[in-house]
Amino acid sequence: MNRIQIPIYELNNIKVVRDNVVNLKVKNFKFHRGAIYGIVGPIGAGKSTLLSILGGRLVPNEGSVEYESEEFKKSWRGKIKLPNDILCLDDEPIKFKGTVAEYVKNILPNKFDDIYQNFYSSAKITTPWDGLVSNLSRDVDEMEKMLNEYLQFSRSNFTEKSEKFNLSELIMSIVKKYENKNILVDQKTEVFFSGRKNLIQRSLNNLLDNAINFSKNIKVTQQKIKRSILILVEDDGPGIPSSEYENVFKPFYKVDKSRNQTKSSVGLGLSIASDIVRSHGGNIELGKSEMGGLKIKIVLPV
């Protein structure tokens, strides 16, 4: 097998128990060459525990940890003998301001050439190597935001009960909290809706957050048409290519151009908004706004 295809680490049936509580459980996971991994999760998920295992600081209660297809060797006292090419840093955030290549050369000057040859050059992956360390930290933070937002949505989706509420008042209260004079609200009629109020609010917040990030002027229209409620969120931003309209509703999907050039996005806002609308029997679709940017159209049943 090609050396690049052999995992650096392979974890099998890992289990760590502390105070009779399972702190970490991993059935099977592999870390491959030429990739930089970020471990994210809520507090208590076992992130530090996993890093301690990979760094040879902790022996799991059950399971095996292989490095280069071999299990960690142990001393007669049961302490792990860490291979020389593994460096486990302190838990403090890395504050280095240069590139990944410069950072590796700084902490492992004698192994720099070998690391580059074995883990980057041969894998034909250069972007992480040439990227700034600070950018990697930002990406990990962003991934953590994604996970936390999804977990919060999942909890609300299962625990909140439906109620009848004034949707027109909810829209106005949401807009007022932004304190943004460039958000125009046009409500044709007062409407009431039966559903999970907090989730509807979250959906509208996500749509407005998206519009604010990429535009200056925003218009929110709400009206009742026969037995449906129509909500439009329009802006004057760069918009999204029509070929991406369906893709942006996918979890963690990001548009590479226009609306994602200068701003950071957790990649879940539109996906969660879509799930909320559809869970209420509604529909959400994208289009071109007369303002020049994106138009988001929501139709909810009365």
C-alpha positions in Angstrom: 0.0 0.0 0.0 1.2 3.5 -0.8 2.7 5.1 2.3 0.4 8.1 1.9 -2.7 5.8 2.3 -1.5 4.3 5.5 -3.1 6.2 8.5 -0.8 8.1 10.9 -3.1 7.2 13.7 -5.8 4.5 13.9 -8.1 4.3 17.0 -10.2 1.2 17.5 -12.9 0.7 20.2 -11.5 3.4 22.5 -13.2 4.0 25.8 -12.2 6.3 28.6 -14.1 6.2 31.9 -13.7 8.7 34.7 -15.6 8.6 38.0 -17.8 5.8 36.5 -18.8 8.1 33.6 -17.8 7.5 30.0 -15.7 10.5 29.0 -14.9 9.4 25.5 -16.0 6.6 23.2 -14.6 6.1 19.7 -15.4 3.0 17.6 -13.0 3.6 14.8 -11.2 6.6 13.5 -8.2 7.2 11.2 -5.9 10.2 10.8 -4.2 10.4 7.4 -1.1 12.2 6.1 -1.3 15.5 4.3 -4.3 16.7 6.4 -4.7 19.1 9.3 -7.4 18.1 11.7 -9.4 20.3 14.1 -11.2 18.6 17.0 -14.4 20.5 17.9 -17.3 19.8 20.2 -19.2 21.1 23.2 -17.8 21.3 26.7 -17.4 17.8 28.1 -17.4 16.1 24.7 -13.9 14.6 25.3 -11.8 16.8 23.0 -8.9 17.2 25.5 -9.1 13.5 26.4 -8.7 12.6 22.7 -5.7 14.9 22.3 -4.2 13.4 25.4 -4.5 9.9 24.0 -3.0 11.0 20.6 -0.1 12.7 22.4 0.6 9.7 24.6 -0.4 11.4 27.8 -3.3 9.1 28.5 -3.9 5.4 28.2 -7.6 4.6 27.4 -9.4 2.1 29.6 -10.3 0.0 26.5 -9.3 -0.2 22.9 -6.1 0.3 20.9 -4.2 3.3 19.5 -1.9 2.6 16.6 0.8 5.0 15.2 2.3 4.1 11.9 0.5 0.7 12.1 2.0 -0.1 15.5 0.6 0.3 19.0 2.3 2.7 21.4 5.1 0.9 23.3 4.9 1.1 27.1 7.5 1.0 29.8 7.4 -1.7 32.6 5.4 0.9 34.6 2.8 1.1 31.9 3.8 4.6 30.8 3.7 5.2 27.0 7.0 5.5 25.2 6.2 8.3 22.7 7.8 8.0 19.3 10.4 10.7 18.6 8.4 12.3 15.8 5.4 13.0 17.9 5.3 16.4 19.6 2.6 17.1 22.1 2.3 20.8 22.8 0.9 22.5 25.9 -2.8 23.2 26.0 -2.4 27.0 25.6 -3.5 28.4 22.2 -0.8 28.8 19.6 0.0 32.5 19.2 2.5 32.1 16.4 2.0 34.7 13.7 3.7 33.0 10.7 2.8 30.2 8.4 2.4 26.5 9.3 5.7 25.8 7.6 7.5 28.5 9.6 5.9 27.2 12.8 7.0 23.6 12.2 10.5 24.8 11.4 10.6 26.8 14.5 9.6 24.0 16.9 11.2 21.1 15.0 14.2 22.5 13.1 16.0 19.2 12.8 13.0 17.4 11.4 11.5 20.1 9.2 12.8 18.7 5.8 11.7 15.1 6.7 8.2 16.3 7.8 7.7 18.3 4.6 8.8 15.5 2.4 6.8 12.8 4.1 3.6 14.6 5.0 3.2 17.4 2.6 5.3 17.3 -0.6 4.5 13.7 -1.4 0.8 14.2 -0.6 0.7 17.2 -3.0 -1.0 19.3 -0.3 0.5 22.8 0.1 -2.4 25.1 1.1 -2.3 24.2 4.9 1.5 24.3 4.8 1.6 27.8 3.3 -1.4 29.1 5.3 -1.1 31.2 8.5 -1.4 29.4 11.8 -3.9 32.1 12.9 -6.1 31.0 9.9 -6.2 27.5 11.1 -7.3 28.6 14.6 -10.0 30.7 13.0 -11.2 27.7 11.0 -11.4 25.5 14.1 -13.3 28.3 15.9 -15.7 28.4 13.0 -16.2 24.7 12.9 -17.0 24.8 16.6 -19.6 27.5 16.0 -21.2 25.2 13.3 -21.5 22.4 15.8 -22.8 24.4 18.6 -25.4 26.1 16.4 -26.6 22.7 15.1 -26.8 21.2 18.6 -28.9 24.2 19.8 -31.2 23.8 16.9 -31.6 20.1 17.5 -32.5 20.6 21.1 -35.1 23.3 20.4 -36.6 21.2 17.6 -37.4 18.4 20.0 -38.4 20.3 23.1 -40.4 23.3 22.0 -44.2 23.0 21.8 -46.4 24.7 19.2 -48.4 27.8 20.1 -50.5 30.4 18.4 -48.7 33.8 18.2 -48.7 37.1 16.4 -46.2 36.7 13.6 -46.4 40.3 12.6 -45.4 41.4 16.1 -42.6 38.8 16.2 -41.1 40.1 12.9 -41.2 43.7 14.2 -39.5 42.8 17.5 -36.8 40.9 15.7 -36.0 43.8 13.4 -36.0 46.4 16.2 -33.4 44.4 18.1 -30.9 45.0 15.2 -31.3 48.8 15.6 -30.5 49.0 11.9 -32.2 51.9 10.0 -31.4 50.2 6.7 -33.9 47.4 7.4 -37.3 48.3 5.9 -40.4 46.4 7.0 -43.5 46.3 4.9 -46.4 44.4 6.6 -49.6 44.4 4.5 -51.8 42.8 7.2 -51.5 41.5 10.7 -51.2 37.7 10.8 -51.2 35.0 13.4 -49.4 31.7 13.1 -49.5 28.4 15.0 -46.1 26.9 15.4 -42.9 26.8 17.5 -42.3 30.5 18.1 -38.7 30.3 19.1 -37.8 28.3 16.1 -39.5 30.7 13.7 -37.7 33.5 15.4 -34.4 31.7 15.0 -35.2 31.1 11.3 -35.8 34.8 10.7 -32.8 35.8 12.7 -30.6 33.6 10.5 -32.0 35.1 7.3 -31.5 38.6 8.6 -28.0 37.9 9.8 -27.2 36.5 6.4 -28.5 39.6 4.7 -26.8 42.0 7.1 -23.4 40.3 6.5 -23.5 40.8 2.8 -25.5 43.9 2.1 -26.4 47.4 3.2 -30.1 47.8 2.6 -32.7 45.1 3.5 -36.4 44.9 3.0 -38.7 42.5 4.9 -42.2 42.0 3.4 -45.0 40.1 5.1 -48.5 39.5 3.9 -51.3 37.0 3.8 -52.4 35.5 0.5 -55.5 33.3 0.7 -54.5 30.5 3.1 -50.8 31.2 3.1 -48.4 33.6 4.8 -45.8 35.1 2.5 -42.5 36.5 3.9 -39.8 38.0 1.7 -36.3 39.0 2.9 -34.5 41.0 0.2 -31.2 42.8 0.1 -28.9 44.8 -2.3 -25.8 42.6 -1.8 -23.8 40.7 -4.4 -26.4 37.9 -4.4 -25.8 34.2 -5.0 -25.4 32.5 -8.4 -28.7 30.7 -9.4 -26.7 27.5 -9.7 -26.0 27.6 -6.0 -29.6 28.2 -4.8 -30.2 24.6 -3.8 -26.7 24.0 -2.5 -26.7 26.8 0.1 -29.4 24.9 2.0 -27.1 22.0 2.6 -25.5 21.8 6.1 -22.0 23.3 6.2 -22.1 24.3 2.5 -20.4 27.6 1.7 -20.5 29.6 -1.5 -16.9 30.2 -2.7 -17.6 33.5 -4.4 -19.5 36.8 -3.9 -21.3 36.3 -0.6 -18.3 34.5 0.9 -15.3 36.4 -0.2 -14.8 38.8 2.7 -17.1 37.5 5.4 -16.9 34.5 7.7 -20.0 32.3 7.9 -20.7 29.2 9.9 -22.4 27.6 6.9 -25.5 26.6 8.8 -27.7 29.7 8.9 -29.7 29.0 5.7 -29.8 25.3 6.3 -31.3 25.6 9.7 -33.8 28.3 8.5 -34.9 25.9 5.7 -35.3 23.0 8.1 -37.4 25.1 10.4 -39.7 26.4 7.7 -40.2 23.0 6.2 -40.9 21.4 9.6 -43.8 23.8 9.8 -45.2 22.7 6.5 -43.8 25.7 4.6 -41.5 26.2 1.7 -38.4 28.4 1.2 -36.7 29.4 -2.0 -34.1 31.8 -3.3 -34.3 34.2 -6.2 -33.0 37.5 -7.6 -34.2 40.6 -5.7 -35.3 43.8 -7.4 -32.9 45.5 -5.1 -30.1 43.8 -6.9 -29.2 41.1 -4.4 -30.7 38.0 -2.9 -34.4 37.4 -2.4 -35.5 34.7 0.1 -39.2 33.7 -0.2 -40.9 31.9 2.6 -44.5 30.5 2.3 -46.1 29.2 5.5 -49.6 27.6 5.8 -52.2 29.4 7.8 
